[in-house]
Amino acid sequence: MNNWICSCGHENSGRFCGKCGKPRPQMAAMPNQPMQSPPMAKPPYPQPQYAPQASSGNNNAILIVVIIGLVIVVAGIIFYFFYNFDSDQKAAAPAGSSPTQTVGSSTATTAITPIAMSDISSVTASSEDNENGYVHSGSLTIDGNTSTCWSESVPNNVGLGSYLIYNFNGTKKVSGMQIWTGHQKSTDLFYKNARPSEIQLHGSDGSIENVHLNDNMGMQSVNFSKPMEVNNIKLIVTNVYYGNKYTDTCIAEVKFF
């Protein structure tokens, strides 16, 4: 700052005269004007940075991978339980018997060689229903006519434990059977009478087959777990589908192959 000389004749270097206290002339000319400070520069604040959003394509890919993983896990659990259940069933089967067989449909195309009716010498039944003089005998199950049937005659009972014994002319190798359950003369008679749902087959060679039957009209085919070499087979009714009117259990036709 330059020196200046006050009106009193004193030389000064500050804003006011060191002798009389008068202000420097320039300041006196602007007594009411405040001193202005230079504007302060605003500090450069960094702009906020945002993470890029994941694209919908990436989200879809992750979702698909998760779903596939869940499907694989569920399939593995189902397979594990079914496999163990099947193993338990086999382990629980009585000695000499086979696991329960599930019948095939009547539209199966597998070629079979049936045992001729003439190779069955007789059929023995545990009981036979006499309907006004007409006997529903066991032999009606091998007459080639599905409109006729064997019917047991246990009073007020569906005949659980009732049986048919098929006697062959000599020893035969039997690999399976075809069966028409119930009274198949009409749909009405089919559902009025009881039909076997489970049967057990005993071969004279000691073989035992447990068979589950479907509840429908027409032929059902059963393949044995292994062939029997027998001179007779005993068919036992172990469970039934109940009729909506009668308690008689019926079987229309049986063929062996």
FENTASUL-V251834 format. One record per backbone hydrogen bond with DSSP energy under -0.5 kcal/mol. CO is the residue of the C=O (numbers start at 1). NH is the residue of the N-H. If there is no record, write none. Layout:
CO:NH / CO:NH
//
This chain:
4:6 / 4:12 / 6:9 / 10:6 / 12:4 / 15:24 / 17:21 / 22:17 / 24:27 / 24:28 / 25:29 / 26:30 / 27:30 / 28:31 / 30:33 / 32:34 / 43:45 / 55:59 / 56:60 / 57:61 / 58:62 / 59:63 / 60:64 / 61:65 / 62:66 / 63:67 / 64:68 / 65:69 / 66:70 / 67:71 / 68:72 / 69:73 / 70:74 / 71:75 / 72:76 / 73:77 / 74:78 / 75:79 / 76:80 / 77:81 / 78:82 / 79:83 / 80:84 / 81:85 / 82:86 / 83:87 / 84:88 / 85:89 / 86:90 / 87:91 / 88:92 / 89:93 / 90:93 / 94:97 / 96:208 / 101:212 / 104:221 / 105:108 / 112:114 / 114:116 / 116:119 / 117:120 / 119:121 / 119:169 / 122:167 / 124:165 / 129:131 / 129:136 / 130:132 / 131:134 / 133:135 / 134:131 / 134:136 / 135:137 / 136:129 / 136:151 / 137:140 / 138:141 / 139:142 / 140:143 / 141:254 / 144:146 / 145:148 / 146:184 / 150:251 / 151:129 / 154:157 / 159:162 / 162:237 / 163:126 / 164:166 / 164:235 / 165:124 / 165:167 / 166:233 / 167:121 / 167:122 / 168:170 / 172:174 / 172:230 / 174:228 / 175:224 / 176:257 / 177:222 / 178:255 / 179:181 / 179:220 / 180:252 / 180:253 / 182:184 / 183:186 / 186:190 / 187:191 / 188:192 / 189:193 / 191:244 / 192:245 / 192:246 / 194:250 / 195:241 / 197:213 / 198:238 / 198:239 / 199:211 / 200:202 / 200:236 / 201:203 / 201:209 / 202:234 / 203:206 / 207:203 / 208:98 / 209:201 / 209:211 / 210:101 / 211:199 / 212:103 / 214:216 / 220:179 / 221:104 / 222:177 / 222:224 / 228:174 / 228:230 / 230:172 / 231:168 / 232:204 / 233:166 / 233:235 / 234:202 / 234:236 / 235:164 / 236:200 / 236:238 / 237:161 / 239:197 / 239:198 / 240:242 / 241:195 / 246:243 / 248:194 / 249:152 / 250:182 / 250:196 / 251:150 / 253:180 / 255:178 / 256:115
//
